[in-house]
C-alpha cells in the first residue's frame, strides 16, 4: 500500500510541475515586443540561464559561491517572482 501512495504522490508532483511550466510558458509569451524580449534575455543572462532552460525546468547554476542555501533560494525566488509579476 505504501508504494501505491508513493506512486500517487510522484504523479501528483509531476502534474503540478507540468502545470507550473505551462503557466511560466504563458507568462513568458507575454514578453512580445523587442524591448520586452530584450529585458527578458537580460534578466536570464544575469542568472546565467536562458528562457529555454527555465521552460525545461532547469534551475540556473549558482552565480557565485556566496549564493548557497538560503541565499540561493532567495535569488531563485526573485527570478520566479519577476516572471510571474503582473507589474510592468
N, C-alpha and C positions, 0 to 999 in steps of 0.2 A: 504494500500500500504506500510506503514511503517513496518508492521510486516513481510511482504514478504522480504523486504530489510534486516531486522534483521536476518531472517532465512537464506538468501543467504550468508550474512557475516559470520554467525556461521558455515555454511557448508564449506565455503571457508577457514576459520581459522582451522577447523578440518582437512581438506585435507592437509593444509600446515603443521600442526603438525605431521600428519602421514608421510608426505614426509621427514620431518626433522628427525623423529625417524628411518625411513628406512635408511637414509643417515648415521646417527650415528651408526646404526647396522652394516652397511657395513664397516665403518671405524674401529669399534671395532673388527671386524673379521680379520682385517689386523694384529692384535697382535697375531701372530701364534706360535712363539717359546716359550718355557717355560720361558725364561728370559723376553720376551716381555709381556707375560701374568702376570708374577710376578710384572713387572713395573706397569702395568695397575691396578692390585689389590692394590699395594702400594699407587698409586695416589687416588684411590677410598677410601681407608682406611683413608688417610689424611683428607678427607672431609666427613667421616662418612657416606659413601654410598657404593653401590655395582653396578656392571655393570647391573645387572637385574633392579635395581631401575632406573638407567639412561635410559635404554631401555623402561621402562614402563612410562617414562616421569615424574617421581617423582624427585623433586629437593632435594638435600641433606639438612638435618637440619642445622640451624645456628650453626657454630662451637663454637662460643662464643658470649657473649653479645655485644662485640665490633664490630661484623660483622652485622651491621644493615644498612638499607638504601643503600646508595651508596657503602659502603664498601662491603656489601653482593653482590651487583650486579657485582662489580669488581672481587670478588672471584669466583662467578659463571662463569663469562666471561673467567677467567683463565682456569677453568675446560674445558669449551667448546672449547676454543682455543687449548688447549693441545690435545684434542681428534680429532680436525679437522686439526691439523697441518700436513703438508707434510714433515716436517723436521724429521730427525732421532733423 
